Amino acid sequence: MVALAFCHPVVDMTMSDTDLIHYIYIILPLKEQFERDPYGLTQTELDLLNAHHQLTIELKKAGSEWPSDDP
């Protein structure tokens, strides 16, 4: 498990290795591309960013951690 601080240094969410890899190699590049050229993303990419955003909001409201696939 790896703990990351998102946007706000007070927020601490724990991610599994799989979630961390997904975040680094898929979500971060899409976020950067969205900031540079939001109209350049496909609907699927936008849906993925939206789903990640909604999950983050739900987890913050619940005060829980990222779902983990670790046993």
N, C-alpha and C positions, 0 to 999 in steps of 0.2 A: 504494500500500500504506500502511496505517496500523497502527501498533503499539499494542496495548491491554494494560494490566496488569489482569488479572482478580483479584478478591478478595485475592490475595496479591501484594504489590508486586514479589516476586522473579520471578514467572511472567510471561514476555513471549511473546505469541503474535501473529504477523502475520496480518492479515486483508485480503482483497481488498475493494475498495469495495462489491461486491455482498454479500459476507458481512457487512460492517459495517452496511450498510443493513438487512439481514435481522435482524441481532442487535438493532439499536436499535429498529426498528419492530415486530418480532414477538416476539423472545425476551424482551427486557427487560420489556415490558408483561405478558407471560404470567407471568414470574417474580414480578412485583409482585402480580398478581392471585392467584397461588398462595399467596403469603405472607399476603394479606388473607383470602382465602376459597378454600381448596383444593377444597372441594366444589362450587364454582361453575364449575369448568372442565369442558369436555366431554372425552370420551375422546380425541378427536383432538388437542386442545390438550395434554393430558397426554402423549400419545405424542410430540408434537413436542418438548416440554420434555425428555422422557426421551432421545430421539434426540440432541438437542443436548448433553445431559449426557454420554452415552456417547461421543460424538465428542470432546468435550473431554478426557475421561479417557484415551481411546486416544491422542490426540495428545500429551498430557503424558507418558504412558508411553514413547511412541516418541521423544519429544524433538524432534518435527518441528513444522512450521508448519501453519497452516490451509490446506486445499486452495485453490488459486487458479485462477480462470478467466482470468487475465490471460495474454496470449501471452508 
